[in-house]
Amino acid sequence: MALPTFTLRQMIESGCHFGHNTRRWNPRMAPFLFGVRDGVHIIDLQQTVPMLYRAMEAVRDVTANGGRVLFVGTKRQAAEIVAESASRCGQYYVNHRWLGGMLTNWRTVSNSIKRLRELDEMFEVGVPSALTKRETLSLEREREKLTRALGGIKEMGGQPDLIFVIDTVKESLAIAEANKLGIPVVAVLDSNSDPNGIAYPIPGNDDAIRAIKLYCELISGAVLDGISAEMAAAGVDIGEQEEAPEEPALATDEVEGQSAEEKAAADEAATQAQEGELGAGQNAG
């Protein structure tokens, strides 16, 4: 395998260049902005492309050395994509709510994971008949609550070696904990984000479904490439495996959730990019 490839046009078509309204920006993001259009900041994707590639290389290197990657994205439009992408490459995720101390207080989190495993085993074997219906319902609710919060890290077995974050504003607590522990952070930075504390920043839209899907597919593809490298270094013949490793395939079809206005603007920007208009004055803004 190799790192998945992507193009500037794919990023434009996915709406990665759209920032927030100018009144919602963070001045620290100024170096990554191309300019303003209709009151909306436009992110400079000519900087994003190499920065995204460097982030993918970092992810590949971590997994090639046997490290663990934690995907974090709890906003509504990212939750399902984050869970699917992390599961596809055999990594871990938090997509419901970041609990305070999830990294810095791992011992307490481990106890909660242990409780979740106990409940899972109980329901797999069968709830004891001695329990009342009310007690059984209470256990089911406890299990559902723990699964939402910890189901994605149940098998992680320890702190991750790198975390990948969608929306640094919403996941500021996760980033603060990672920085405190010295865990490198790969994160998508929208125009309202703070790049401080991010080891591998990826300037781009962190709200559009198509953009989130593109980032997650690329990062999961980098994980798979790292795992393949680890297996090759260990002398494992991938061709002898009963199931071939899944190759990353970037979807180019439209994903539901993008408005007609966003699609029209993306098409217009793609045409301008083809003509070289976005390339001129890339350091403006």
Residue, then its C-alpha position, 0 to 999 in steps of 0.5 A: m500500500a501507499l499513502p492515499t492521494f488527493t488533489l486540490r480540485q477534490m478539496i475544492e469540490s468538497g468545500c474545504h476552502f470555506g471558512h466562517n463569516t469574517r466576524r467569527w474568525n481567529p486572528r491567529m489563522a490569518p497566515f492560512l487565509f486566502g482572502v474574503r468572498d461575500g463576507v466569508h473567509i476563504i482558506d488557502l488550500q495551496q497551503t493546506v495540501p502540503m500540510l495535510y500530506r505532512a499530517m498523513e505522513a505523521v499518522r503513517d509513521v506512528t502506526a508503522n511503529g505500532g502506535r495507536v491513533l485516536f479519532v475525535g469528533t463529537k459534532r453532529q455531522a462528524a460523529e458517524i464519519v469519525a466512527e466509521s473511519a476509525s473502525r475501518c482502519g482498526q483504530y479508536y474514536v470518541n464521537h459522543r462527548w469528550l469526558g474530562g480526564m479521558l486522557t489525563n485520568w486514564r485510571t478512572v476511565s479504565n475502571s469505567i471501561k471495565r464496568l462496560r465490559e462486565l455489562d456487555e458480558m452480562f447481556e451476552v450471557g443473559v440477564p439473571s432472572a433474579l433481577t426485576k424488570r426495573e433493575t434490568l432496564s437500569l442496567e441497559r441504560e447504564r450500558e448504553k451510556l457507557t457505550r456512547a462515551l467509551g465504546g470507541i476506546k474500549e479496546m484501546g488499552g492505554q493512552p493513544d500515541l496521536i490524536f486526530v481532531i475535527d473542530t478544535v474549538k469544540e474539542s478544546l478539552a481533548i487538545a488541552e489534555a493531549n498537550k499536557l501529556g505530550i501527545p501530538v495532535v493532528a487537527v483540522l483548523d477552520s478560520n475560527s480555530d486557534p493553531n496553538g498546540i496543534a503539532y500538525p495543523i490542516p487548515g480547512n472547513d471543519d463543518a461540511i460533511r463532504a470535507i469531513k469525509l475527505y479528511c477522515e478517509l485520508i487519515s484512515g488511509a494513512v493508518l492502513d499504510g502504516i499498519s501495512a509497513e509494520m506488518a512488512a517489517a515484521g515479515v508478514d506476507i500480506g498476500e498470504q492473508e485470507e482477507a486482503p487489506e482494504e485500500p482507501a478509496l476516496a468518494t467523489d460523489e456528492v454527500e447529502g448535507q451540502s446545500a445548493e448554494e454551497k455546491a454552486a460556490a464550490d463549482e465556481a471556485a473549482t472553475q476559478a482554480q482551474e484557470g489559476e485565479l486562486g493561485a495568484g496572490q496565495n499569501a493575500g488575506 
